[in-house]
Amino acid sequence: MNAYYLIVYGTPLLILYAYRALHITSKEWNKSTKWPARVLFLLASIIVYASTTYIAVNRDTYRENDLLMDYALVGAITLSITLVCIALFQLMADLVLLGRSIVFNTNSKRNNGKTLSRRTFLNKTALAVGGVMLGSFLWGTTKGKFGWRIIKNKLAFDNLPLSFDGLKVVQISDLHLGSFHKNFEPLKEAIELINDLKADYIVFTGDLINENPDEAKPWINILKQLKAKQGKFAVLGNHDYGWGRISEDDKIRNSKSVTQIIREMDFQVLLNEHRVLKHKGEKIALVGVENWGYSEENWFPTKGDYKKSVEGMEDVPFKILLSHDPTHWDHQILDKESVDLTLAGHTHGGQMGISIPGLGEYNMAKMFYDRSAGLYSEGKQHLYVNRGLGYLIFPGRVGMPPEITLHVLNKA
């Protein structure tokens, strides 16, 4: 509750402080530009703040209105992050002015001129950064969340049977179909992209829904259109059991319904089970576990059991594991089980992030997960964390496009 009041009462002050950057920067502008810009900044900020706060306070009234609920989230988060970015640079400008005033003689025209020049530069930088953040969030909540990205992950293994050399496995994860509000067209485009990859196998690593199996029923015939040469396999994610503190009976009922729906989409669902895949007399294993999560909260079930999933499995030289939550790999697979490649999802890559060439990727999920997105290798064991195809809570993706992963496995 304290955080809630901090946001409600702190945002107006944040608006005014961020406004200072525009006020100072626009002093030299002509009146026909200066005043409209200032008024627009304040008016837009106040309207977004007031309307999103009102919807949040009365969320029980508007809970069924998807458009308003999405607006409240997008508006509040976009406004807050934009204002915070502007305010941080504005604070730097004020600290520069304060520091120069203390260190140097404030009556010195030369020093004061340099100080004001630096301050004005930081004010302009604050507005520029705020503009970039605003544009990024507007793009991410409109076009970005449907900006499908195909990532090719090539791996070589000594123990991969020769007949499986060049095996193509397409991984999708975290569809969260309830978030699409029956907007079928964008996902149809993603399905076409997946089918164009001509995969040997398609695997889905969990979270078909947000909380209710009914969310997925209208999508059965659409996702049924996914094509793979040899087969399609899936496991359940934490949301496929439900969301929130629901009873064990509800979790079981939800998971059974989701399992049936996935099967109607022509996927084989692996519930702590395995399948031996055969080609030209050689074999590999595909293992799938139920959800396994490392969390102190008991919101989601931890039913994943690798040992149970491989009971009775014939001897095979190579194993692929489907496990929704990447923490499973660190806690129960790495250096403990003979799994060559684990495919996971769950993190969404935080749905917000940035990739910097040469420096790597930084995303919001890194605050909670050591292995948040992409490929991780320890010795001869590999984990790949798919960034997800859908979205949850925040209806967008900022710098973290929805992902279709093409895994190409080669004989080393």
Secondary structure, 3 states (H helix, E strand, C coil): CHHHHHHHHHHHHHHHHHHHHHHHHHHHCCHHHHHHHHHHHHHHHHHHHHHHHHHHHCHHHHCCCHHHHHHHHHHHHHHHHHHHHHHHHHHHHHHHHHHHHHHCCCCCHHHHHHHHHHHHHHHHHHHHHHHHHHHHHHHHCCCHHHCCEEEEEEEEECCCCHHHCCEEEEEECCCCHHHHCCCHHHHHHHHHHHHHCCCCEEEECCCCCCCCHHHCHHHHHHHCCCCCCCEEEECCCHHHHCCCCCCHHHHHHHHHHHHHHHHHCCCEECCCEEEEEEECCEEEEEEECCCCCCCCCCCCCCCCCHHHHCCCCCCCCCEEEECCCCHHHHHHHCCCCCCCEEEECCCHHHHEEEEECCCEEEEHHHHCCCCCCEEEEECCEEEEECCCCCCCCCCCCECCCCEEEEEEEEEC
